[in-house]
Amino acid sequence: MKNDRKRTKVTLLDVARQANVSRATASLVIRKSPLVGAGTRKRVEEAMHALGYVYNMGAARLRAKRSHTIGVIVPNLTNPFFAELLGGIEAAIDDAGLVMIIANSGDLVSRQSAVMQRMREHGVDGIILCPAAGTGQDLPLLIASWTLPVVQVLRHVTSDLDYAGADYAAGMHQAVDHLASLGHRSVALAVHGPLHSAYQERVESFRQAMTDQGLQMAIIRVPDELAQIADAMHLFVDRPERFTAIVCFNDLVALGMAAGIHDCGLAVGRDISLVGFDDVSDAEAMRPRLTSVSTAPVTIGRNAATLLVERIERPSLPPRRIISPTYLKERQSCQAVSPLATKTGWLRVDGGPQCF
């Protein structure tokens, strides 16, 4: 019976004979090599299906000393932005015949270290990492000692590792320039979350863009929890200056600010313009629809995955950076400044609730 089982086991050589190709060509098809033509690939795949061939990934891993898996570590899996980023990564690594293990660092350096160690223990071929806030220069040195390919995404802590991100500076200038073109002269930036490279780039670019336009500005921190952002509207209205527009650190902050504006008896767009950042899919669902700076997270994800796949194949490549362009999606949450906006305080003229 043992010999019968051996005779019924389908081998790669059986597949090659069925498809009338060499064993080497059949192997290239299984490994999704681009060197194989579409017609040959189809014949081999049809032969695999007809014979019931199952690729032994475990044996292949032992031969090649590769797991064909990568790790992806992000700081927040509940943010829809990261869902879109992961979608871009998955699409690119699927094309390369890889799968990914996803982990949430919670934006904690200690958890990030533990997760990276676990991924090393599982033998991942490389890691795409959005560094937790507070990540120090000891991490790049540690990664170098591991000889493990790592690509930074969205945030960066060193120029010695590959990086895929967006042109945050250009995006912030696009937002401010758009508001200036609508007549806004006093604009606030609503920020939240811990300090990291993306935070610093957005804040400094806002300052520079406002200075270039000669506008009055303020940078105001709001709570990290979405449910509490609406209640923080008093931070914007309990001030001597009258902001006619608010630029938000991301679309989640914009969602909370929209609720706060509504609770003050004001209307987004009509009474105060609102700009988000990242342009996740939820921006279209808001009413009025949210004007937002698109950072194209799917594209960033694809770029990060491409960098990692190339790094795995060619470890000696010099560090590379792919910075995706941003563009402003103009929707209904931004309008031209009305004559009433020059008055001090906040007041709805239709007799509705007041918020001073």
VOGU-531829 format. One record per residue: residue number from 1; residue in one letter; x negated, y, z of N, C-alpha, C in turn. Coordinates in steps of 0.2 Angstrom, whole numbers, plus 5000, padded with zeros to 4 digits. Atoms other than C-alpha are relative to their C-alpha. Layout:
// residues N
SITE    k  r    nu    nv    nw   cau   cav   caw    cu    cv    cw
SITE  NUM  a     X     Y     Z     X     Y     Z     X     Y     Z
...
This chain:
// residues 356
SITE    k  r    nu    nv    nw   cau   cav   caw    cu    cv    cw
SITE    1  m  4996  4994  5000  5000  5000  5000  4996  5006  5000
SITE    2  k  5005  4995  4999  4985  5011  5004  4998  5002  4993
SITE    3  n  5002  4999  5007  4979  5009  4986  5005  5003  4996
SITE    4  d  4995  4997  5004  4996  5013  4979  5001  5007  5001
SITE    5  r  4999  4993  4998  4997  5029  4988  4994  5004  4996
SITE    6  k  5005  4996  5003  4980  5034  4981  5001  5000  4992
SITE    7  r  4998  5000  5007  4986  5029  4963  5005  5005  4998
SITE    8  t  4995  4996  5001  5001  5040  4965  4998  5008  5001
SITE    9  k  5002  4993  4998  4992  5056  4971  4998  5003  4993
SITE   10  v  5002  4996  5006  4991  5069  4957  4994  5004  5001
SITE   11  t  5006  4996  5000  4974  5076  4954  5000  5006  4995
SITE   12  l  5001  4995  5004  4968  5092  4946  4998  4997  4993
SITE   13  l  5001  5003  5007  4961  5081  4932  5006  4997  4996
SITE   14  d  4994  5002  5003  4978  5074  4929  5003  5006  4997
SITE   15  v  4996  4994  5002  4985  5091  4927  4996  5002  4993
SITE   16  a  5004  4997  5005  4970  5096  4915  5002  4995  4994
SITE   17  r  4998  5005  5006  4974  5080  4904  5007  5001  4997
SITE   18  q  4993  4998  5002  4992  5084  4904  5001  5006  4995
SITE   19  a  5000  4993  5003  4989  5102  4898  4995  5000  4994
SITE   20  n  5005  5001  5005  4975  5096  4886  4995  5006  5001
SITE   21  v  5006  4995  4999  4962  5108  4894  4995  4996  5005
SITE   22  s  5005  5003  4996  4946  5105  4904  5002  5001  5007
SITE   23  r  4998  4999  4993  4947  5103  4923  4998  5007  5002
SITE   24  a  5002  4994  4999  4937  5119  4924  5005  5006  4999
SITE   25  t  4994  4995  5002  4951  5129  4915  5006  4999  5004
SITE   26  a  4995  5001  4995  4964  5121  4926  4999  5003  5006
SITE   27  s  5002  4997  4994  4955  5127  4941  5000  5007  5000
SITE   28  l  4999  4993  5001  4954  5144  4934  5007  5003  5001
SITE   29  v  4993  4998  5000  4973  5145  4932  5002  5000  5007
SITE   30  i  4997  5000  4993  4976  5139  4950  4997  5006  5004
SITE   31  r  5003  4994  4996  4964  5153  4956  5002  5006  4997
SITE   32  k  4998  4994  5003  4973  5165  4945  4995  5005  4997
SITE   33  s  5005  4997  5003  4958  5170  4936  5003  5004  4993
SITE   34  p  4998  4996  5006  4961  5184  4922  4996  4997  4994
SITE   35  l  5004  5003  5006  4949  5174  4911  5004  4995  4996
SITE   36  v  4996  5005  5003  4963  5162  4906  5005  5004  4996
SITE   37  g  4994  4997  5005  4975  5167  4891  5007  4998  5003
SITE   38  a  4994  5001  4998  4993  5168  4894  5003  4993  4998
SITE   39  g  4998  5006  5002  4997  5153  4883  4997  4994  5004
SITE   40  t  5004  5006  4996  4984  5141  4892  5003  5000  5007
SITE   41  r  4998  5000  4993  4990  5147  4909  5007  4997  5000
SITE   42  k  4993  5002  5000  5008  5143  4904  5000  4992  5000
SITE   43  r  5001  5007  5001  5003  5125  4898  4998  4997  5007
SITE   44  v  5002  5003  4994  4994  5122  4914  5005  5000  5006
SITE   45  e  4994  5000  4995  5008  5128  4925  5005  4995  4999
SITE   46  e  4995  5004  5002  5020  5118  4916  4998  4992  5002
SITE   47  a  5003  5007  4999  5009  5102  4918  5000  4999  5008
SITE   48  m  5000  5000  4993  5008  5106  4937  5007  4998  5002
SITE   49  h  4993  5001  4997  5027  5107  4939  5002  4993  4998
SITE   50  a  4997  5007  5003  5030  5091  4928  4997  4995  5004
SITE   51  l  5004  5005  4996  5017  5081  4938  5001  5000  5008
SITE   52  g  4999  4999  4993  5022  5088  4955  4993  5001  5004
SITE   53  y  5006  4999  4997  5004  5094  4958  5000  5005  5006
SITE   54  v  5000  4995  4995  5001  5103  4975  4993  5002  5001
SITE   55  y  5007  4998  4999  4985  5113  4977  4998  5000  5007
SITE   56  n  5002  5001  4993  4976  5109  4993  4996  5006  5002
SITE   57  m  5003  4994  4998  4972  5126  5000  4994  4999  5005
SITE   58  g  5005  5001  4994  4963  5119  5015  4993  4997  4997
SITE   59  a  5006  5003  5002  4951  5109  5005  4996  5005  4996
SITE   60  a  5003  4994  5004  4948  5124  4993  4996  5005  5005
SITE   61  r  5003  4995  4995  4944  5135  5008  4993  4997  5003
SITE   62  l  5006  5003  4998  4931  5123  5014  4995  5000  4995
SITE   63  r  5004  5000  5006  4923  5122  4997  4997  5007  4999
SITE   64  a  5002  4993  5002  4923  5141  4994  4998  5004  5006
SITE   65  k  5001  4996  4994  4921  5147  5012  5004  5006  5000
SITE   66  r  4995  4995  5000  4936  5158  5009  5007  4998  5002
SITE   67  s  4994  5002  4998  4953  5158  5017  5006  5003  4995
SITE   68  h  4995  4996  5005  4962  5169  5003  5005  5003  5004
SITE   69  t  4996  4996  4996  4970  5179  5017  4996  5006  5002
SITE   70  i  5003  4993  4998  4967  5197  5022  5004  5002  5006
SITE   71  g  4996  4997  4994  4972  5206  5038  5002  5007  4998
SITE   72  v  4998  4993  5001  4982  5222  5038  5002  5003  5007
SITE   73  i  4999  4997  4993  4982  5233  5054  5003  5007  4999
SITE   74  v  4997  4993  5001  4994  5248  5055  5002  5002  5008
SITE   75  p  4999  4997  4993  4998  5259  5071  5007  4999  5002
SITE   76  n  4993  5000  4999  5017  5258  5069  5004  4997  4995
SITE   77  l  4996  5004  5005  5028  5245  5060  5007  5002  5000
SITE   78  t  4993  4998  5000  5044  5254  5064  5001  5006  4996
SITE   79  n  4999  4995  5005  5040  5269  5053  5001  4998  4993
SITE   80  p  4999  5002  5007  5047  5267  5036  4994  5001  4995
SITE   81  f  5006  4998  5005  5031  5275  5028  4996  4994  5000
SITE   82  f  5005  5005  5000  5021  5260  5034  5003  4994  4996
SITE   83  a  4997  5005  5004  5034  5248  5026  4999  5001  4993
SITE   84  e  5001  4999  5008  5032  5256  5009  4992  4999  4999
SITE   85  l  5007  5001  5001  5013  5256  5012  4998  4992  4999
SITE   86  l  5001  5007  5000  5013  5237  5016  5003  4997  4993
SITE   87  g  4997  5003  5006  5024  5234  5000  4995  5001  4994
SITE   88  g  5005  4999  5005  5010  5242  4989  4994  4995  5001
SITE   89  i  5005  5005  4998  4997  5231  4998  5002  4993  4997
SITE   90  e  4998  5007  5001  5007  5215  4996  5000  4999  4992
SITE   91  a  5000  5001  5007  5010  5218  4977  4993  4999  4997
SITE   92  a  5007  5000  5003  4991  5221  4974  4997  4993  5002
SITE   93  i  5004  5006  4998  4985  5206  4984  5004  4994  4997
SITE   94  d  4996  5005  5003  4999  5195  4977  4997  4998  4993
SITE   95  d  5003  5001  5006  4991  5198  4960  4993  4997  5000
SITE   96  a  5007  5003  4999  4974  5192  4967  5001  4993  5003
SITE   97  g  4999  5007  4997  4982  5176  4974  4998  5000  5007
SITE   98  l  5001  4999  4993  4980  5182  4992  5006  5001  5004
SITE   99  v  4994  4998  4995  4992  5183  5007  4997  5004  5005
SITE  100  m  5003  4996  4995  4991  5195  5021  5003  4998  5007
SITE  101  i  4997  5000  4993  4993  5194  5040  5000  5007  5003
SITE  102  i  4998  4993  4998  5001  5210  5047  4999  5000  5008
SITE  103  a  5000  4998  4992  4997  5217  5065  5001  5007  5001
SITE  104  n  4998  4993  4998  5003  5232  5074  4995  5002  5006
SITE  105  s  5005  4998  4995  4989  5241  5084  5004  5004  5006
SITE  106  g  4997  4996  4995  5002  5252  5093  4996  5007  5001
SITE  107  d  5004  4994  4999  4989  5266  5090  4996  5000  5006
SITE  108  l  5004  5001  4994  4979  5259  5104  4993  4997  4998
SITE  109  v  5007  5003  5002  4960  5256  5102  4999  4993  5003
SITE  110  s  5001  5007  4997  4960  5241  5114  5004  4995  4997
SITE  111  r  4996  5005  5004  4974  5232  5105  4997  4999  4993
SITE  112  q  5003  5001  5007  4966  5236  5088  4994  4995  5001
SITE  113  s  5006  5004  5000  4949  5228  5094  5002  4993  5001
SITE  114  a  4998  5007  4999  4959  5212  5100  5003  4997  4994
SITE  115  v  4997  5002  5006  4968  5211  5084  4995  4998  4995
SITE  116  m  5005  5002  5004  4953  5212  5074  4996  4994  5001
SITE  117  q  5004  5006  4998  4944  5199  5084  5004  4994  4998
SITE  118  r  4996  5006  5002  4959  5187  5081  5000  4999  4993
SITE  119  m  5000  5001  5007  4959  5190  5063  4993  4997  4998
SITE  120  r  5006  5003  5002  4941  5186  5062  5000  4992  5002
SITE  121  e  5000  5007  4998  4944  5170  5072  5004  4996  4995
SITE  122  h  4996  5004  5005  4957  5165  5058  4997  5000  4994
SITE  123  g  5004  5000  5006  4944  5168  5045  5003  5004  4994
SITE  124  v  4998  4996  5006  4952  5182  5035  4994  5002  4996
SITE  125  d  5005  4998  5004  4942  5187  5020  4998  5008  5000
SITE  126  g  5001  4992  4999  4944  5206  5024  5005  5003  5004
SITE  127  i  4995  4996  4996  4954  5219  5033  5001  5006  4997
SITE  128  i  4998  4993  5002  4964  5234  5028  5002  5003  5007
SITE  129  l  4999  4998  4994  4964  5245  5043  5002  5008  5000
SITE  130  c  4998  4993  4998  4973  5261  5048  4997  5002  5007
SITE  131  p  5003  5000  4994  4962  5266  5062  5004  5003  5006
SITE  132  a  4996  4997  4994  4970  5269  5079  4997  5007  5002
SITE  133  a  5002  4993  4998  4969  5287  5086  4994  4998  5006
SITE  134  g  5005  5001  4995  4953  5288  5096  4994  4995  4998
SITE  135  t  5005  5005  5002  4943  5275  5086  4993  5004  4999
SITE  136  g  5006  4997  5000  4925  5279  5088  4995  4998  4995
SITE  137  q  5005  5002  5005  4909  5277  5078  4997  4993  5002
SITE  138  d  5003  5007  4999  4905  5261  5087  5004  4995  4996
SITE  139  l  4997  5005  5004  4918  5252  5076  4996  4999  4994
SITE  140  p  5004  5001  5006  4909  5255  5060  4993  4996  5001
SITE  141  l  5006  5003  4998  4893  5249  5068  5001  4992  5001
SITE  142  l  4998  5007  4999  4902  5233  5074  5002  4996  4994
SITE  143  i  4998  5003  5006  4910  5230  5057  4994  4998  4996
SITE  144  a  5006  5001  5004  4893  5231  5049  4996  4994  5002
SITE  145  s  5003  5006  4997  4886  5218  5061  5004  4993  4998
SITE  146  w  4996  5006  5002  4901  5206  5056  4999  4998  4993
SITE  147  t  5000  5001  5008  4898  5208  5037  5006  4998  4998
SITE  148  l  4994  5001  5003  4916  5208  5035  5003  5006  4996
SITE  149  p  4997  4995  5004  4924  5218  5021  5006  5004  5004
SITE  150  v  4995  4996  4997  4935  5232  5029  5001  5007  4996
SITE  151  v  4998  4994  5004  4944  5246  5020  5005  5004  5005
SITE  152  q  4996  4996  4996  4951  5261  5029  5006  5003  4996
SITE  153  v  4995  4998  5004  4968  5267  5024  5004  5006  5004
SITE  154  l  4996  4994  4997  4977  5284  5028  4996  5004  5004
SITE  155  r  5005  4997  4996  4964  5288  5041  4993  4998  4999
SITE  156  h  5006  5003  5001  4946  5287  5041  4995  5003  5006
SITE  157  v  5005  4999  4994  4932  5287  5055  4993  5000  4997
SITE  158  t  5007  5000  5002  4917  5285  5044  5000  5000  4992
SITE  159  s  5001  5000  5007  4910  5288  5026  4997  4993  4998
SITE  160  d  5004  5006  5001  4901  5271  5027  5005  4994  4997
SITE  161  l  4995  5005  5002  4917  5261  5023  5005  5003  4995
SITE  162  d  4995  4998  5005  4929  5261  5008  5006  5004  5003
SITE  163  y  4994  4996  4998  4944  5273  5010  5005  5001  4995
SITE  164  a  4995  4998  5004  4961  5275  5002  5005  5004  5004
SITE  165  g  4995  4995  4997  4972  5290  5006  5003  5004  4996
SITE  166  a  4997  4995  5004  4981  5305  5000  4997  5007  5001
SITE  167  d  5003  4993  4999  4976  5323  4997  5005  5004  5004
SITE  168  y  4995  4996  4995  4985  5330  5013  4999  5007  4999
SITE  169  a  5001  4993  5001  4977  5347  5010  5004  5003  4994
SITE  170  a  4996  4998  5006  4985  5349  4993  5007  5000  5001
SITE  171  g  4993  5000  4999  5001  5343  4999  5003  5005  5005
SITE  172  m  4998  4995  4996  5002  5355  5013  5000  5007  4997
SITE  173  h  5000  4993  5004  4997  5370  5001  5007  5000  4996
SITE  174  q  4994  5000  5004  5011  5364  4990  5007  5002  5004
SITE  175  a  4994  4998  4996  5024  5365  5004  5000  5007  5002
SITE  176  v  5001  4993  4998  5018  5382  5010  5001  5005  4994
SITE  177  d  4999  4996  5006  5017  5389  4993  5007  5000  4997
SITE  178  h  4993  5001  5002  5035  5383  4989  5004  5005  5004
SITE  179  l  4996  4996  4996  5042  5392  5004  4998  5007  4999
SITE  180  a  5002  4993  5001  5032  5408  5001  5004  5002  4993
SITE  181  s  4997  4998  5006  5040  5408  4983  5007  5001  5001
SITE  182  l  4993  4999  4999  5057  5407  4991  5001  5006  5005
SITE  183  g  5000  4994  4996  5053  5423  5002  4999  4999  5007
SITE  184  h  5001  5001  4993  5049  5415  5018  4994  5003  5002
SITE  185  r  5006  4997  4998  5037  5425  5028  4997  4998  5007
SITE  186  s  5002  5003  4993  5037  5416  5045  5002  4993  5000
SITE  187  v  4999  5007  5001  5035  5397  5045  4996  4997  5006
SITE  188  a  5003  5004  4995  5032  5385  5059  4998  4993  4998
SITE  189  l  5002  5007  5002  5023  5368  5058  5002  4996  5006
SITE  190  a  4998  5005  4995  5031  5354  5069  4996  4994  5000
SITE  191  v  5005  5006  5000  5018  5341  5074  5002  4996  5006
SITE  192  h  5000  5004  4994  5018  5326  5085  4995  4994  4999
SITE  193  g  5004  5006  5000  5008  5310  5089  4993  5002  5002
SITE  194  p  5006  4999  4998  4990  5308  5093  4995  5003  4995
SITE  195  l  5004  4997  5005  4975  5316  5085  4996  4995  4996
SITE  196  h  5004  5005  5005  4966  5307  5070  4999  5004  4994
SITE  197  s  5002  4997  5006  4959  5312  5053  5006  5003  4996
SITE  198  a  4994  4997  5004  4976  5314  5044  5003  5005  5004
SITE  199  y  4997  4994  4996  4983  5325  5058  4996  5006  4999
SITE  200  q  5004  4994  5000  4968  5336  5058  5000  5003  4993
SITE  201  e  5000  4997  5007  4968  5338  5039  5007  5003  4998
SITE  202  r  4993  4997  5001  4987  5342  5039  5000  5007  5003
SITE  203  v  4999  4994  4996  4986  5355  5053  4995  5005  4997
SITE  204  e  5005  4995  5003  4970  5363  5046  5002  5003  4993
SITE  205  s  4998  4998  5007  4977  5364  5028  5006  5005  5001
SITE  206  f  4994  4995  4999  4993  5372  5035  4998  5007  5002
SITE  207  r  5003  4994  4997  4983  5385  5044  4997  5004  4994
SITE  208  q  5003  4996  5005  4973  5389  5028  5005  5002  4995
SITE  209  a  4995  4998  5005  4988  5389  5016  5004  5006  5003
SITE  210  m  4997  4994  4997  4997  5401  5028  4996  5006  5000
SITE  211  t  5005  4995  5000  4982  5412  5029  5000  5003  4993
SITE  212  d  5001  4998  5007  4980  5412  5010  5006  5004  4998
SITE  213  q  4993  4996  5002  4999  5418  5008  5001  5006  5004
SITE  214  g  4999  4995  4996  4997  5430  5022  5007  5000  5004
SITE  215  l  4993  5001  4996  5012  5423  5032  4999  4999  5007
SITE  216  q  5000  5001  4993  5016  5422  5050  5001  4993  5002
SITE  217  m  5000  5007  4998  5013  5405  5058  5000  4998  5007
SITE  218  a  5000  5003  4993  5015  5394  5073  4999  4993  4999
SITE  219  i  5001  5007  5000  5010  5376  5076  5003  4998  5007
SITE  220  i  4996  5002  4994  5022  5368  5089  5001  4992  5000
SITE  221  r  5000  5007  4999  5021  5351  5096  5007  4998  5003
SITE  222  v  4994  5002  4998  5037  5341  5098  4999  4993  5003
SITE  223  p  5001  5007  4997  5040  5324  5107  4999  4995  4995
SITE  224  d  5002  5005  5005  5034  5308  5099  5006  4996  4999
SITE  225  e  4994  5004  5001  5051  5299  5102  5005  5004  4995
SITE  226  l  4996  4997  5004  5063  5303  5088  5006  5003  5003
SITE  227  a  4994  4998  4997  5078  5304  5099  4999  5006  5004
SITE  228  q  5001  4994  4996  5070  5318  5109  4998  5006  4996
SITE  229  i  5003  4994  5005  5064  5329  5094  5006  5005  5000
SITE  230  a  4994  4996  5001  5082  5336  5092  5000  5005  5006
SITE  231  d  4999  4996  4994  5082  5342  5110  4994  5005  5001
SITE  232  a  5006  4996  4999  5065  5351  5107  5001  5007  4996
SITE  233  m  4999  4995  5005  5073  5364  5095  4999  5007  5004
SITE  234  h  5001  4994  4996  5072  5377  5110  4993  5003  4999
SITE  235  l  5007  4998  5001  5053  5377  5107  4999  5005  4994
SITE  236  f  5001  4995  5006  5056  5386  5090  5005  5006  5001
SITE  237  v  4995  4994  5000  5071  5397  5095  4998  5005  5006
SITE  238  d  5001  4996  4994  5065  5403  5112  4993  5004  4999
SITE  239  r  5006  4996  5002  5052  5414  5104  5001  5007  4997
SITE  240  p  4998  4994  5003  5051  5432  5099  5000  5000  4993
SITE  241  e  4999  5000  5007  5048  5428  5081  5005  4996  4997
SITE  242  r  4995  5003  5003  5061  5422  5069  4997  4996  4995
SITE  243  f  5002  5004  5006  5056  5407  5059  5005  4998  4995
SITE  244  t  4995  5001  5005  5065  5405  5043  4999  4993  4997
SITE  245  a  5001  5007  5003  5057  5388  5039  4995  4996  5004
SITE  246  i  5004  5005  4996  5049  5373  5047  4997  4995  4995
SITE  247  v  5004  5006  5004  5036  5361  5039  4999  4995  5005
SITE  248  c  5000  5005  4995  5036  5345  5048  4994  4995  4998
SITE  249  f  5006  5004  5000  5021  5333  5051  5002  4994  4995
SITE  250  n  4998  5005  5004  5031  5319  5043  5008  5000  4999
SITE  251  d  4992  5000  5001  5049  5314  5038  5004  4998  5006
SITE  252  l  4997  5001  4993  5053  5307  5055  5001  5006  5004
SITE  253  v  4999  4994  4996  5050  5323  5063  5005  5005  4996
SITE  254  a  4995  4996  5004  5060  5332  5049  5007  4997  5002
SITE  255  l  4993  5003  4998  5075  5320  5053  5002  5002  5007
SITE  256  g  4998  4997  4993  5074  5325  5072  5001  5007  5000
SITE  257  m  4999  4993  5000  5072  5343  5068  5007  5002  4996
SITE  258  a  4994  4999  5003  5087  5342  5056  5006  5000  5005
SITE  259  a  4995  5001  4994  5098  5336  5071  5000  5005  5005
SITE  260  g  5001  4995  4995  5091  5349  5082  5003  5007  4997
SITE  261  i  4997  4994  5004  5096  5363  5069  5007  5000  5000
SITE  262  h  4993  5001  5000  5113  5356  5068  5003  5001  5007
SITE  263  d  4997  4999  4993  5115  5355  5087  5000  5008  5002
SITE  264  c  5000  4993  4998  5111  5374  5088  5005  5004  4996
SITE  265  g  4995  4997  5004  5125  5377  5076  4998  5004  4994
SITE  266  l  5003  4997  5006  5114  5381  5062  5000  4995  4994
SITE  267  a  5000  5005  5006  5113  5373  5044  4993  5000  4997
SITE  268  v  5006  5001  5004  5098  5366  5036  5001  5003  4993
SITE  269  g  5000  4997  5007  5094  5376  5020  5003  5007  5001
SITE  270  r  4997  4993  5000  5106  5390  5023  4997  5004  5005
SITE  271  d  5002  4996  4995  5100  5396  5040  4992  4999  5001
SITE  272  i  5007  5001  4999  5083  5388  5041  4998  4994  4995
SITE  273  s  5002  5005  5005  5073  5378  5027  4996  4995  5004
SITE  274  l  5004  5005  4997  5065  5362  5031  4996  4996  4995
SITE  275  v  5004  5003  5004  5051  5353  5023  4997  4994  5004
SITE  276  g  5003  5006  4997  5046  5335  5027  4993  4998  4997
SITE  277  f  5006  5002  5003  5030  5326  5023  4999  4992  4999
SITE  278  d  5001  5008  5002  5027  5308  5015  5005  4998  4995
SITE  279  d  4994  5001  5004  5044  5308  5006  5001  4992  4999
SITE  280  v  4998  5007  4999  5049  5290  5012  5007  5000  4997
SITE  281  s  4993  5001  5003  5065  5283  5004  5006  5003  5004
SITE  282  d  4995  4997  4996  5075  5290  5019  5002  5007  4998
SITE  283  a  4999  4992  5002  5073  5308  5012  5006  5001  4996
SITE  284  e  4994  4999  5005  5086  5305  4999  5006  4999  5004
SITE  285  a  4994  5001  4996  5098  5299  5012  5002  5005  5005
SITE  286  m  4998  4995  4995  5098  5314  5023  5004  5005  4996
SITE  287  r  4996  4995  5003  5111  5328  5020  4999  5006  5004
SITE  288  p  5002  5000  5007  5106  5340  5014  4994  4996  4998
SITE  289  r  5006  5004  5002  5093  5330  5004  4994  5004  5002
SITE  290  l  5006  4997  4998  5076  5333  5011  4995  5002  4995
SITE  291  t  5006  4998  5004  5062  5343  5002  4994  4997  5004
SITE  292  s  5005  5003  4996  5047  5333  5006  4994  4999  4995
SITE  293  v  5007  5001  5004  5028  5331  5000  5000  4993  5000
SITE  294  s  5001  5007  5002  5026  5314  4992  4993  4998  5001
SITE  295  t  5006  5003  5000  5011  5305  4997  4999  4993  4997
SITE  296  a  5000  5007  5004  5016  5289  4987  4997  4995  5004
SITE  297  p  5003  5006  4996  5013  5276  5001  4999  4994  4996
SITE  298  v  5001  5006  5003  5015  5262  4989  4994  5000  4996
SITE  299  t  5006  4999  5004  5001  5269  4978  4994  4999  5004
SITE  300  i  5005  5000  4995  4990  5271  4993  4999  4993  5002
SITE  301  g  5001  5007  4998  4993  5253  4998  4997  4996  4994
SITE  302  r  5003  5003  5006  4989  5247  4980  4992  5001  5000
SITE  303  n  5007  4998  5001  4973  5257  4980  4996  4996  5006
SITE  304  a  5003  5003  4995  4968  5250  4997  4998  4993  4999
SITE  305  a  5001  5007  5002  4971  5232  4992  4995  4999  4994
SITE  306  t  5005  5000  5005  4961  5235  4976  4993  5001  5002
SITE  307  l  5007  4999  4998  4946  5242  4985  4998  4993  5004
SITE  308  l  5002  5005  4996  4947  5227  4997  4998  4994  4996
SITE  309  v  5001  5005  5005  4948  5214  4983  4993  5000  4997
SITE  310  e  5007  4998  5004  4933  5222  4974  4995  4999  5005
SITE  311  r  5006  5000  4995  4923  5223  4990  4999  4993  5002
SITE  312  i  5001  5007  4998  4926  5204  4994  4996  4997  4994
SITE  313  e  5004  5003  5006  4920  5200  4976  4993  5003  5000
SITE  314  r  5006  4997  5001  4906  5212  4976  4998  5004  5007
SITE  315  p  5001  4997  4994  4900  5216  4994  4994  5005  5000
SITE  316  s  5005  4995  5000  4885  5226  4988  5002  5007  4997
SITE  317  l  4997  4994  5003  4896  5240  4980  4999  5006  5005
SITE  318  p  5000  4995  4995  4893  5257  4988  5007  5002  5002
SITE  319  p  4993  4998  4997  4907  5265  4999  5003  5004  4995
SITE  320  r  4996  4996  5005  4921  5272  4988  5006  5003  5003
SITE  321  r  4994  4997  4997  4936  5283  4991  5005  5001  4994
SITE  322  i  4995  4999  5004  4952  5284  4982  5005  5005  5003
SITE  323  i  4995  4995  4997  4962  5300  4986  5006  5001  4995
SITE  324  s  4994  4999  5005  4980  5300  4978  5002  5007  5000
SITE  325  p  4997  4993  5000  4987  5316  4972  5007  5000  5004
SITE  326  t  4993  4999  4997  5003  5323  4981  5004  5004  4996
SITE  327  y  4996  4995  5004  5017  5332  4974  5007  5001  5004
SITE  328  l  4994  4998  4996  5032  5341  4981  5006  4998  4997
SITE  329  k  4994  5002  5003  5049  5334  4979  5005  5005  5003
SITE  330  e  4995  4995  4998  5061  5349  4979  5007  4997  5000
SITE  331  r  4993  5002  4999  5078  5345  4986  5004  5006  5003
SITE  332  q  4995  4995  4998  5092  5354  4995  4998  5004  5007
SITE  333  s  5001  4997  4993  5084  5358  5012  4996  5006  5000
SITE  334  c  5003  4994  5001  5075  5373  5006  5004  5005  4996
SITE  335  q  4997  4995  5004  5083  5389  5000  4997  5006  5001
SITE  336  a  5003  4993  5000  5078  5407  4997  5003  5003  5007
SITE  337  v  4999  4996  4993  5078  5418  5013  5006  5005  4999
SITE  338  s  4994  4995  5001  5095  5427  5015  4998  5007  5004
SITE  339  p  5001  4994  4996  5096  5445  5021  5000  5000  5007
SITE  340  l  4999  5000  4993  5101  5440  5038  4994  4997  5004
SITE  341  a  5006  5003  4997  5085  5431  5041  4995  5005  5002
SITE  342  t  5005  4994  4997  5076  5448  5044  5002  5002  5007
SITE  343  k  4998  4998  4993  5086  5450  5060  4997  4996  5005
SITE  344  t  5003  5003  4994  5080  5445  5077  5005  4995  5002
SITE  345  g  4995  5005  4997  5087  5429  5084  5003  4996  4995
SITE  346  w  4997  5005  5005  5097  5415  5077  5008  5001  5002
SITE  347  l  4993  4999  4999  5116  5418  5074  5004  4997  4994
SITE  348  r  4996  5002  5005  5129  5409  5064  5005  5006  4999
SITE  349  v  4995  4994  5001  5140  5423  5056  5007  4998  4999
SITE  350  d  4993  5002  5001  5155  5412  5054  5004  4999  5007
SITE  351  g  4997  5001  4994  5159  5412  5073  4998  4994  5003
SITE  352  g  5002  5007  4997  5151  5395  5076  4995  5001  5006
SITE  353  p  5005  5000  4994  5139  5391  5091  4994  5004  4998
SITE  354  q  5005  4996  5000  5125  5402  5094  4994  4997  5004
SITE  355  c  5006  5002  4997  5107  5398  5098  4994  5005  5000
SITE  356  f  5005  4995  5000  5095  5411  5104  4994  4998  5004
